[in-house]
Amino acid sequence: IVVLFMSLAFCMVCQARSLEDIQESGHVVIAVYNNYAPYSFQVDGQAQGIDVEIARAIANDLKVELQLLWLTPDETVEDDLRNAIWKGHIIHRTKADLMMRVPYDKAFSLLRDDVGLLVNELVHMFGPYQTESWAVMNSLERLPELTTMNYFSYHPVGAEIDSVPHFYLISAFGGRFKQNTTHYKSIEEAVDTLVKGDIDAVMGLRTQMHYHSHRLGSEQYPIASMGFPQMAKQQWDIGMAVHTDFRALSYAAGDVIMAMLNDGRLESIFAKYHVPLQVPKYYSE
C-alpha cells in the first residue's frame, strides 16, 4: 500500500505544471478556441487572433516557448474547462497550463451542481481582458434602418446554431422572430449568407460583428446601435483560467494583462483586428 501510494504521488508530480515546471520545461501550453476569429484562428497554418497575441505576450514574459492547444468547443464552458485544464481531452488527455477566453464571473465560478458541489472547483478564473456583449450587423442595402429588434418581424436574420442569439431570436417576444430566423453552423457561414443576400442581418458577439463588419466593408455592413429587451445577460467579462493548484501562473499572467493594459499593448492588439477594447470594470473598482 505504501509503495502504491508513493507511486501515485510520483505520477501527480510528473503531471504537475506549476509555474516552476513551466519555466524549467522551457514552454507553456495555452488553450485557445479553434476557428474563432477574431480571437483565435489560423491563416495558411499561421496562428492569428487576439487571444493568440495575448498568449504570445504571456509566453514572452515567462521567457518560454508558446505551444497552442487548439480547443474545439464542447457543449458547455464547463466541458471546455474540463477538457483543457483539469482532466484533459477524452482521447489524447492533453492538458493546457492556461486557457484563454473564459468567463470572468463570480456566479459562474461559484456554480454548484444538483448535489451542491462546486462545478468549477478545480479551476481558477482570473485576469479579465475584455467586456463582451451582443450586437447585430445589418446590410444597409436591404435593411437601411435598424433601431429595434422589431424589424426582425419582417426581415430575415441569422445566428450561429445553439448560441444565445439563436435561442433569443426564436423565443423572445413569444417567438415573434422565429419564422424569420435561420441558424448556421458558424458565424462565418451566417456572414457569408448575409453577403449573398439571403438574410438581412446577423446577430452574434460584438467582437465578431466588428471584425466581420470591417472585413466586408464597415460602411456597407454596419453594427446596429440598439438594446436587446428580454435578454437576461447582455454584458460579461472574459478572462483566463488555470488549474486551481497552480495559482502562481495566474498571478504572473494577470500581471502581464495589467502591464499590457497600462502601456497600450492590449488596445493595440484589439485595434489590429478592428475591434474596440472595452476595459472590464474590474480595473476601475
Backbone torsions as a table, in degrees:
resi	resn	phi	psi	omega
1	ILE	NA	-42.4	179.3
2	VAL	-61.9	-44.5	179.4
3	VAL	-61.4	-44.4	179.7
4	LEU	-61.6	-43.7	179.8
5	PHE	-62.6	-41.8	179.5
6	MET	-66.8	-36.0	178.5
7	SER	-64.7	-43.1	178.4
8	LEU	-63.1	-42.5	179.2
9	ALA	-62.6	-39.7	179.7
10	PHE	-64.6	-40.3	178.4
11	CYS	-62.3	-39.8	179.5
12	MET	-63.0	-39.1	178.5
13	VAL	-65.4	-39.9	-179.7
14	CYS	-62.7	-33.1	-176.8
15	GLN	-87.8	-10.2	-175.3
16	ALA	-66.0	143.5	176.7
17	ARG	-132.5	63.6	175.4
18	SER	-74.0	172.6	178.6
19	LEU	-58.3	-40.2	179.3
20	GLU	-64.5	-41.4	179.3
21	ASP	-64.5	-39.5	179.8
22	ILE	-62.7	-46.5	-178.7
23	GLN	-67.9	-35.3	177.6
24	GLU	-69.0	-36.2	-179.2
25	SER	-73.7	-24.2	179.5
26	GLY	85.1	8.0	177.6
27	HIS	-149.9	155.4	175.0
28	VAL	-125.8	137.2	180.0
29	VAL	-101.3	119.2	-178.2
30	ILE	-121.7	127.0	-178.0
31	ALA	-87.1	132.3	174.8
32	VAL	-133.5	155.0	-179.5
33	TYR	-76.9	140.0	179.7
34	ASN	-79.7	141.0	177.2
35	ASN	52.9	51.4	-176.3
36	TYR	-129.1	57.0	178.1
37	ALA	-62.6	141.9	4.5
38	PRO	-93.8	12.4	-177.3
39	TYR	-78.1	-47.4	-178.7
40	SER	-157.8	123.4	-179.6
41	PHE	-162.7	174.1	-179.1
42	GLN	-126.4	140.1	175.2
43	VAL	-126.9	116.1	-177.7
44	ASP	53.3	40.5	177.4
45	GLY	80.8	-0.4	-179.7
46	GLN	-100.7	127.8	-179.4
47	ALA	-72.4	132.8	179.0
48	GLN	-138.8	166.4	174.4
49	GLY	124.7	165.0	-178.8
50	ILE	-60.2	-49.4	-178.2
51	ASP	-65.6	-36.0	179.7
52	VAL	-63.7	-42.2	-178.7
53	GLU	-71.4	-35.1	174.5
54	ILE	-66.0	-40.9	177.8
55	ALA	-60.1	-40.9	178.2
56	ARG	-63.3	-39.6	179.4
57	ALA	-64.7	-38.7	178.3
58	ILE	-65.2	-45.4	179.2
59	ALA	-62.1	-41.8	179.2
60	ASN	-62.9	-40.2	179.8
61	ASP	-66.0	-35.3	178.8
62	LEU	-80.1	-8.7	-178.8
63	LYS	61.1	43.7	176.7
64	VAL	-133.2	167.5	177.6
65	GLU	-78.5	142.6	177.4
66	LEU	-91.4	128.5	171.0
67	GLN	-120.0	121.3	-178.1
68	LEU	-90.6	135.5	172.2
69	LEU	-106.2	108.1	-177.5
70	TRP	-79.6	121.0	-171.3
71	LEU	-107.4	125.8	173.1
72	THR	-88.3	124.5	-177.0
73	PRO	-57.4	135.6	174.9
74	ASP	-93.5	-162.4	-176.2
75	GLU	-70.6	-35.1	-178.3
76	THR	-136.0	164.9	175.8
77	VAL	-63.7	-36.5	177.9
78	GLU	-58.9	-39.3	176.6
79	ASP	-63.7	-41.4	-179.8
80	ASP	-64.3	-40.8	178.3
81	LEU	-64.9	-38.2	177.3
82	ARG	-64.5	-47.4	-176.7
83	ASN	-67.4	-33.6	-173.9
84	ALA	-94.3	-34.0	-167.9
85	ILE	-110.9	-55.9	-167.0
86	TRP	-107.3	-15.7	179.6
87	LYS	-123.6	-39.2	-178.2
88	GLY	99.7	164.7	-179.1
89	HIS	-62.1	145.3	-175.7
90	ILE	-62.6	-24.7	-178.0
91	ILE	-97.0	-59.8	-174.1
92	HIS	-97.3	-7.4	175.1
93	ARG	60.4	16.1	178.1
94	THR	-69.7	135.3	178.9
95	LYS	-121.6	151.6	176.5
96	ALA	-97.7	156.0	173.8
97	ASP	-79.2	-30.4	-176.4
98	LEU	-148.9	146.8	179.4
99	MET	-123.6	134.8	178.4
100	MET	-90.5	162.9	173.1
101	ARG	56.7	57.6	178.1
102	VAL	-111.6	139.3	178.2
103	PRO	-57.5	131.5	174.8
104	TYR	-105.1	94.1	-172.3
105	ASP	-151.3	124.4	-176.3
106	LYS	-61.0	-42.7	-178.7
107	ALA	-63.4	-38.8	179.8
108	PHE	-68.4	-41.3	-179.2
109	SER	-67.3	-25.2	-179.7
110	LEU	-101.4	11.9	-178.8
111	LEU	-60.3	136.9	-179.4
112	ARG	-117.8	152.4	-179.9
113	ASP	-84.6	-171.1	-174.2
114	ASP	-71.8	-8.2	175.5
115	VAL	-111.2	9.3	173.9
116	GLY	91.6	6.1	-180.0
117	LEU	-88.4	147.7	178.3
118	LEU	-65.6	127.2	-178.5
119	VAL	-70.2	-38.1	-174.6
120	ASN	-112.5	36.1	-176.0
121	GLU	-66.3	-21.1	-178.9
122	LEU	-92.4	5.6	-175.7
123	VAL	-125.8	137.7	173.9
124	HIS	-112.2	118.6	-178.8
125	MET	-102.3	136.2	-170.8
126	PHE	-159.6	-179.8	168.4
127	GLY	57.6	55.7	178.0
128	PRO	-61.8	139.0	-179.0
129	TYR	-132.2	1.6	175.8
130	GLN	-161.2	141.2	171.1
131	THR	-98.2	118.0	-177.6
132	GLU	-96.2	161.7	176.0
133	SER	-159.6	-178.6	179.0
134	TRP	-101.6	154.7	-179.7
135	ALA	-154.0	163.7	177.6
136	VAL	-124.6	132.5	173.6
137	MET	-108.3	130.3	-176.3
138	ASN	-124.0	161.7	175.6
139	SER	-91.2	118.9	-179.9
140	LEU	-63.1	-30.1	-178.8
141	GLU	-65.9	-40.8	-175.6
142	ARG	-104.0	-18.9	179.5
143	LEU	-141.5	73.5	-172.8
144	PRO	-65.5	-22.5	179.5
145	GLU	-129.4	130.0	179.0
146	LEU	-145.5	98.9	-176.9
147	THR	-119.3	-17.7	178.3
148	THR	-141.2	160.7	178.0
149	MET	-66.9	-17.4	-176.6
150	ASN	-62.0	-20.4	178.5
151	TYR	-60.4	-24.9	-177.5
152	PHE	-81.7	4.7	168.3
153	SER	-73.9	-18.2	-175.2
154	TYR	-127.8	-17.1	-176.8
155	HIS	-116.0	138.4	179.0
156	PRO	-72.5	140.6	-178.1
157	VAL	-135.9	149.5	-179.2
158	GLY	-121.1	158.4	177.5
159	ALA	-156.9	160.3	177.3
160	GLU	-70.4	136.5	-176.6
161	ILE	-60.6	140.9	177.9
162	ASP	63.0	16.0	175.6
163	SER	-90.4	167.4	177.4
164	VAL	-59.4	-45.7	177.1
165	PRO	-58.6	-37.5	179.1
166	HIS	-62.5	-49.3	179.7
167	PHE	-64.4	-36.9	179.4
168	TYR	-63.6	-46.3	-176.3
169	LEU	-65.9	-31.6	-177.6
170	ILE	-91.6	-8.4	-176.0
171	SER	-122.4	-25.3	-176.6
172	ALA	-63.8	149.0	178.4
173	PHE	54.3	42.3	177.0
174	GLY	69.1	24.8	179.0
175	GLY	78.7	24.2	-176.3
176	ARG	-60.4	-31.3	-175.9
177	PHE	-98.5	1.4	-172.4
178	LYS	-59.5	-42.7	-176.7
179	GLN	-67.4	-20.5	-179.9
180	ASN	-104.3	9.1	-178.4
181	THR	-103.8	130.8	176.2
182	THR	-121.0	136.1	179.3
183	HIS	-102.1	153.2	-177.5
184	TYR	-134.7	161.3	-178.5
185	LYS	-64.6	-28.7	-177.5
186	SER	-153.3	166.0	175.0
187	ILE	-62.8	-38.5	-179.9
188	GLU	-59.6	-41.5	178.0
189	GLU	-65.6	-39.5	178.2
190	ALA	-64.2	-42.0	179.5
191	VAL	-65.5	-40.7	177.5
192	ASP	-60.6	-38.2	178.5
193	THR	-68.4	-35.9	175.3
194	LEU	-60.6	-44.1	179.9
195	VAL	-64.2	-37.4	178.9
196	LYS	-67.6	-22.1	178.3
197	GLY	97.3	9.2	-179.2
198	ASP	-80.7	-21.8	173.7
199	ILE	-131.8	164.7	-175.9
200	ASP	-105.9	-11.3	-178.1
201	ALA	-160.3	161.9	176.4
202	VAL	-133.3	136.7	177.2
203	MET	-112.2	133.3	179.3
204	GLY	-170.0	-161.9	177.7
205	LEU	-62.8	139.3	179.6
206	ARG	-55.9	-41.6	179.7
207	THR	-60.3	-45.3	179.2
208	GLN	-65.5	-40.4	-178.5
209	MET	-64.4	-41.3	177.8
210	HIS	-64.8	-42.3	-179.4
211	TYR	-61.5	-48.6	-177.8
212	HIS	-73.3	-32.5	176.6
213	SER	-59.8	-44.7	178.6
214	HIS	-68.0	-39.8	-179.2
215	ARG	-60.9	-36.9	-177.5
216	LEU	-88.8	-17.7	-173.4
217	GLY	110.8	96.6	-170.2
218	SER	-58.9	-26.4	-179.7
219	GLU	-70.7	-31.7	-178.7
220	GLN	-86.1	-29.2	-178.3
221	TYR	-129.4	78.8	-176.3
222	PRO	-80.5	168.4	174.2
223	ILE	-94.8	122.5	-178.1
224	ALA	-71.8	146.0	178.0
225	SER	-104.3	101.4	179.9
226	MET	-164.8	166.1	177.7
227	GLY	-97.7	177.8	-178.5
228	PHE	-127.9	83.9	-179.4
229	PRO	-56.9	145.0	178.3
230	GLN	73.4	3.0	174.7
231	MET	-89.8	124.7	-172.5
232	ALA	-64.7	-49.4	-175.5
233	LYS	-122.5	113.5	-176.3
234	GLN	-105.9	-12.4	177.3
235	GLN	-141.7	144.3	177.0
236	TRP	-159.4	159.0	-179.2
237	ASP	-98.1	147.9	173.3
238	ILE	-118.9	143.5	-178.9
239	GLY	-145.8	-138.0	-175.5
240	MET	-131.2	171.9	179.0
241	ALA	-147.0	147.2	172.6
242	VAL	-134.4	169.0	172.3
243	HIS	-64.2	140.2	-173.7
244	THR	-62.1	-20.9	-180.0
245	ASP	-78.3	-13.8	-172.2
246	PHE	-120.2	57.7	-174.0
247	ARG	-74.6	-17.8	177.6
248	ALA	-58.8	-36.2	176.8
249	LEU	-64.5	-37.9	179.7
250	SER	-66.2	-36.8	178.3
251	TYR	-64.9	-42.3	179.6
252	ALA	-66.0	-44.8	-179.6
253	ALA	-68.4	-37.2	177.2
254	GLY	-63.1	-36.8	177.0
255	ASP	-65.0	-34.8	178.1
256	VAL	-65.2	-44.2	178.5
257	ILE	-60.5	-44.2	179.6
258	MET	-61.8	-43.5	179.3
259	ALA	-64.9	-41.3	179.6
260	MET	-66.5	-33.1	177.7
261	LEU	-70.2	-41.2	-177.1
262	ASN	-72.6	-36.0	-177.3
263	ASP	-95.3	3.5	174.2
264	GLY	89.8	-3.7	-178.9
265	ARG	-64.2	-37.3	-178.4
266	LEU	-65.0	-46.0	178.3
267	GLU	-62.1	-37.5	179.5
268	SER	-65.0	-37.7	178.8
269	ILE	-64.9	-45.1	178.6
270	PHE	-63.9	-40.6	-179.9
271	ALA	-64.5	-33.2	178.8
272	LYS	-58.6	-32.5	179.6
273	TYR	-102.3	15.6	173.9
274	HIS	60.8	40.2	-179.5
275	VAL	-122.6	130.1	176.5
276	PRO	-73.2	133.7	175.1
277	LEU	-82.6	126.3	173.3
278	GLN	-111.3	104.8	-174.1
279	VAL	-67.8	126.8	178.6
280	PRO	-58.5	147.4	-179.4
281	LYS	-64.0	-17.3	178.7
282	TYR	-49.7	-34.6	-174.6
283	TYR	-86.6	-4.1	178.4
284	SER	-116.5	-2.4	-178.7
285	GLU	-84.0	NA	NA
